[in-house]
Amino acid sequence: MRYLRCVDARSVSQETAPLLVHTYVKNGEQRPMPTIQQLIRKPRQPKVKRSKSQHLEQCPQKRGVCTRVYTTTPKKPNSAMRKVAKVRLTNGYEVISYIPGESHNLQEHSVVLIRGGRVKDLPGVRYHILRGVLDTQGVKDRKQRRSKYGAKRPK
């Protein structure tokens, strides 16, 4: 949070009078504010927002090949064996992606489609594998939220 402070001109001696500047406090230290002329010369730059799923390169999904399929344990306080796969994407990046749903048929060299979306309790896992697309089968006996898991409509 920024706090503005202007020095009162009556309380300042003649020696420091030309040094009157507006200041603000940031991280506990006092800093001078830029003058109007400085802002005209060089305007403020907006902060650049970084994408949380950079390796997709602005695409909704990317295709890749599984290089390793394994299980890993989540952060505290959770406990499970989460299924993940290391995937080499078509753009050359290698990412770790989560395999949602119960049981899967993925193995090394399986071709998969990944989407963005992190798994909160698995560090470094920022992508999900889409079920029911390419080599990934949909979840069997799924009755609800079938579209999320690539399951066909039961007869």
C-alpha positions as a printed Julia matrix, in Angstrom:
155×3 Matrix{Float64}:
   0.0     0.0     0.0
   1.32    3.47   -0.81
   1.05    6.4     1.57
   1.52    9.91    0.21
   3.15   12.6     2.3
   3.78   16.22    1.43
   6.2    18.31    3.47
   4.78   21.56    4.88
   6.74   24.47    3.36
   6.49   26.63    6.52
   8.39   24.07    8.62
  11.36   23.87    6.23
  14.44   26.09    6.34
  15.63   28.08    3.29
  18.51   25.64    2.61
  16.17   22.67    2.06
  13.37   24.63    0.35
  14.33   23.6    -3.23
  14.28   19.94   -2.17
  10.52   19.84   -1.52
   9.23   16.63   -3.1
   6.22   14.42   -2.62
   7.17   11.06   -1.16
   5.53    7.71   -0.67
   6.37    4.76    1.55
   7.02    1.38   -0.07
   8.38   -1.66    1.78
   9.1     0.49    4.81
  11.31    3.02    3.0
  10.48    6.51    1.85
  10.84    7.2    -1.88
  10.43   10.35   -3.96
   7.5    10.44   -6.38
   8.17   11.29  -10.03
   7.38   14.81  -11.18
   4.76   15.52  -13.85
   7.56   16.32  -16.29
   9.26   12.98  -15.61
   5.95   11.16  -16.21
   5.45   13.02  -19.51
   8.96   12.09  -20.61
   8.62    8.45  -19.58
   5.07    7.28  -18.69
   4.35    4.51  -16.21
   4.63    1.01  -17.67
   1.84   -1.49  -16.89
   2.96   -4.72  -15.23
   3.25   -7.6   -17.69
   0.99  -10.51  -16.69
   2.67  -13.88  -17.17
   0.63  -16.88  -18.28
   0.41  -19.72  -15.77
   0.58  -22.3   -18.57
   3.33  -20.87  -20.77
   4.23  -24.05  -22.65
   0.82  -24.14  -24.36
   1.88  -20.93  -26.19
  -1.62  -19.34  -26.09
  -3.25  -22.54  -27.47
  -6.22  -24.13  -25.68
  -4.64  -27.62  -25.96
  -1.4   -29.17  -27.19
  -0.56  -32.68  -28.37
   2.34  -34.58  -26.9
   3.92  -37.99  -26.34
   4.25  -39.55  -22.87
   7.89  -40.08  -21.95
   7.19  -41.42  -18.45
   4.0   -42.45  -16.6
   4.26  -42.73  -12.83
   2.59  -41.99   -9.48
   3.61  -39.37   -6.96
   2.52  -38.26   -3.5
   0.87  -34.88   -2.79
   1.99  -32.15   -0.39
   0.95  -32.15    3.26
  -1.69  -32.56    4.67
  -3.01  -34.71    1.77
  -2.16  -38.35    1.22
  -2.65  -40.34   -2.0
  -0.91  -41.81   -5.03
  -1.58  -39.29   -7.8
  -1.16  -40.48  -11.39
   0.99  -38.16  -13.51
   2.82  -38.33  -16.83
   5.82  -36.52  -18.23
   4.82  -35.37  -21.72
   7.02  -34.09  -24.57
   4.92  -31.54  -26.48
   5.0   -30.87  -30.22
   6.78  -27.57  -29.55
   9.66  -29.41  -27.83
   8.82  -28.59  -24.21
   8.61  -31.39  -21.66
   5.94  -30.9   -18.98
   4.41  -32.88  -16.12
   0.65  -33.34  -16.48
  -2.01  -34.93  -14.28
  -4.11  -37.92  -15.37
  -7.63  -37.35  -13.97
 -10.16  -40.05  -13.1
  -9.94  -43.61  -11.83
  -7.51  -45.93  -13.67
  -5.97  -45.18  -17.07
  -4.42  -46.96  -20.06
  -1.45  -44.64  -20.63
   2.08  -45.9   -21.01
   5.31  -44.65  -22.55
   4.88  -43.42  -26.18
   1.11  -42.85  -25.76
  -0.06  -39.78  -27.71
  -2.11  -37.44  -25.5
  -3.76  -34.02  -25.6
  -3.1   -31.7   -22.65
  -4.88  -28.59  -21.4
  -3.92  -26.0   -18.81
  -4.93  -26.34  -15.17
  -2.72  -26.95  -12.17
  -3.09  -29.5    -9.4
  -2.86  -27.6    -6.13
  -1.25  -30.33   -4.03
   1.3   -31.5    -6.64
   4.22  -29.07   -7.07
   5.2   -28.51  -10.72
   2.04  -30.08  -12.2
   0.41  -27.29  -14.25
  -1.4   -29.29  -16.95
  -4.16  -31.92  -17.25
  -4.43  -34.75  -19.78
  -7.76  -34.87  -21.65
  -9.55  -38.2   -21.27
 -11.24  -39.88  -24.25
  -9.0   -38.13  -26.82
  -6.23  -39.69  -28.98
  -4.64  -42.65  -27.09
  -6.3   -41.86  -23.74
  -9.46  -43.84  -23.02
 -12.41  -42.34  -21.15
 -13.21  -43.36  -17.59
 -15.29  -46.57  -17.44
 -18.7   -46.66  -15.7
 -18.79  -42.9   -15.29
 -22.38  -41.65  -14.82
 -21.97  -37.98  -13.88
 -19.69  -35.29  -15.34
 -19.05  -37.65  -18.25
 -17.81  -34.95  -20.64
 -14.95  -34.09  -18.27
 -13.75  -37.69  -18.35
 -14.47  -38.67  -21.97
 -17.09  -41.28  -21.04
 -19.8   -42.31  -23.5
 -23.48  -42.13  -22.57
 -24.55  -45.4   -20.89
 -27.29  -47.37  -22.69
